Amino acid sequence: MAVFGEQRERLASAMEERGTWPARSPWIRQAVDAVPRHDFAPPRLWHWDGHSYLPIDRDTDTDRWAHEVYGGPDDAAVTQVTDGLASSSLSCQGVVVDMLDSLQLEPGHRVLELGTGTGWNAALLAYRAGPGHVTSIEVDHTLAAQAQARLDAAGAPVDVHVGDGAQGRTAGASYDRVIATYAVEEVPWPWVAQTRPGGRIVTPWGRLGHVALTVADDGRSATGWFQGLAQFMPARGTGTTSRGFAQVRGNGPAEDERPVVRDLAPLRDSLHLLFALRVALPDVTVTTATDADGVNAWLHTTTSWAALSAAGDGRTIAYQGGPRRLADDVEHAWDAWTTNGSPDLYDHGMTVTPAGQYVWARDAATGPRWPANRLSLAG
């Protein structure tokens, strides 16, 4: 249909204008042109209207459905909603392209993909790697079957298996490349163990960026740099906290109240600062909003909370409760980030070993480092 061609061209042009197509991997644009995104979208998509997800059906509203599939470079198309929350999506094209570029995939590479979803990313991988070289794991039986059907219809030679992505797939190891399409809080060791020495692993981490790891010659570690900023859907059954801010806050009075003397705008605007806070305080959820009085922020773990409320005239008041003083924790981590020269996401890397994993800044051996996941310390 003409509407699909028009929408594809519009999105491709938007990526061209923004310089999103990677020069070092021209095959990616060729693959995107050869493997239409809409062929891998289900007939029903879901659009967030600010309050809830509303269905958009291809058969009854084709134009709107096509626009949802081909939104902007940073727009994902939600393909599944579970209990009112998005649980699967056709990832935004800009992020798909960026991660494929980070993978440094070559023809003949054997690839393991974790999280088949709609199957589109697997089809792009197969375009480059070749027939019989891509294996994909999907935890959801229904999504796996639908993805396999789409891949078969498109002539994309991919084997889809139902399983837990965290366990990888030993039957096909070792792989040249491993790529995940969902965010993890810790990189599962089986991914490293199932990748050959010198092989590459690309995965979203911490929901704010993706990292590219190279497996060491002895196979006993993997290390590499963060590659891009984006927000990702987490692995099934995971979450930073199980309770929302309102539940943690409750109705009682604040246990602590004090003025905040810094401008909160970077907390709203700087993804690099938010990434640094994610590294230093992985159990703290940060939410911001702006009203007539200024920037407001809400912080919470499973049992502690803080509200940084703009009071007008440039004043902000921190209200806190629970066993931790989260406003204090965030300001201390913010100060440490500034003292270290405000490293951005691209100045950070990760090292994974059987004994654990950590994020570092600027230098893997000598730079500051933090445990990659301390959610068990939430309080």
Secondary structure, DSSP 8 states (H G I E B T S, - for coil): -HHHHHHHHHHHHHHHHHT-S-TT-HHHHHHHHHS-GGGGS-SEEEEE-SSSEEEEETTT-HHHHHHHHT--TT--EEEEEETTEEEEEE--HHHHHHHHHHHT--TT--EEEE--TTSHHHHHHHHHH-TT-EEEEES-HHHHHHHHHHHHHTT--EEEEES-GGG--GGG-SEEEEEESSBBSS--HHHHHTEEEEEEEEEEETTTEEEEEEE-TTSS-EEEEEEEE----B-TT--S-SS-HHHHH-SS--SEEEEE-S--HHHHH-HHHHHHHHHH-TT-EEEEEEETTEEEEEEE-SS-EEEEEEEETTEEEEEEESSS-HHHHHHHHHHHHHHTT---GGGEEEEEETTEEEEEES-TTTS-EEES--GGG--
